[in-house]
Amino acid sequence: YVPKAVKIDPAILDKYTGKYKTTYGKMELVANGGKLYRRVEGSGDLELKPESNTRFFYADNSDRFVVFEGTTPNLKAYLISGGQKIELVKE
C-alpha cells in the first residue's frame, strides 16, 4: 500500500490546527501555504499530505498517518503508527 496525495480545499485545514497531547508527548498541527504540518519541539516541521479530507500521511514515508473523525465540536484525531491507533487530545 502506497498512499497518494490528493488536492483538498485548504480551508479544511483550519479545523485541524492546534496543539495536541499524545502518549508520546505534545505536538502541534499547523497550516501554512495550503499545507498541513506536524510540529514537535526540537524537530523541524514535517508535512502531512492529504490522502483524503480526513486522512493525512507523513511526507517522510514513515508509514504514519493522522486521521480525523467526526465533526466540530466533536472532532477526534488519531495518530496511526506501527499499526497502533493513538488518540490525539486537543488542548
C-alpha positions in Angstrom: 0.0 0.0 0.0 1.4 3.4 -1.1 -0.6 6.5 -0.1 -1.2 9.0 -2.8 -1.7 12.7 -2.2 -4.9 14.4 -3.4 -5.9 18.0 -3.6 -8.3 19.3 -0.9 -9.8 22.7 0.0 -7.1 24.4 2.2 -10.0 25.8 4.3 -10.5 22.3 5.7 -7.1 22.5 7.4 -8.2 25.3 9.8 -10.3 22.9 11.9 -7.4 20.5 12.3 -4.8 23.0 13.5 -3.9 23.3 17.2 -1.9 21.8 20.0 -2.4 18.1 20.8 -1.3 15.7 23.5 -0.4 12.1 22.9 1.1 9.3 24.9 4.4 10.2 23.3 4.2 13.9 24.2 3.0 17.1 22.6 2.6 18.0 19.0 1.1 20.9 17.1 -0.6 20.8 13.7 0.0 24.0 11.7 -1.5 25.1 8.4 0.8 27.1 6.2 0.5 27.8 2.5 -2.4 25.4 2.0 -0.5 22.5 3.6 -0.7 20.8 7.0 2.5 20.3 9.1 3.3 18.4 12.2 5.4 20.4 14.6 7.2 18.8 17.6 9.6 20.7 19.8 13.2 20.1 19.0 12.4 18.9 15.5 11.6 20.6 12.2 8.1 20.8 10.7 7.1 17.7 8.8 4.5 17.9 6.1 1.3 15.8 6.4 0.0 15.2 2.9 -3.7 14.7 2.3 -4.9 11.3 1.2 -8.5 12.5 1.7 -10.2 15.3 3.5 -9.7 13.4 6.8 -6.6 11.3 6.4 -3.1 12.6 6.1 0.2 10.7 5.7 3.6 11.7 6.8 5.7 13.1 3.9 8.8 11.2 5.1 7.4 7.8 4.0 7.4 6.6 7.6 4.1 4.7 7.4 2.4 7.1 9.9 -0.9 8.8 9.4 -3.1 11.3 11.2 -6.8 10.6 10.8 -9.7 12.9 11.8 -13.2 11.5 12.6 -16.5 13.3 13.3 -17.3 16.9 13.1 -16.6 20.0 15.1 -17.0 20.4 18.0 -16.8 16.6 18.5 -13.9 16.1 16.1 -11.5 13.4 17.1 -7.9 13.0 15.9 -5.7 9.9 15.9 -2.1 9.0 15.1 -1.8 5.7 13.3 1.8 4.4 13.7 3.1 0.9 13.6 -0.4 -0.5 13.5 -1.4 1.3 16.7 -4.2 3.9 16.8 -3.3 6.6 19.3 -5.8 9.4 20.2 -4.6 12.9 19.9 -6.2 15.1 22.5 -6.6 18.7 21.5 -5.6 21.2 24.2 
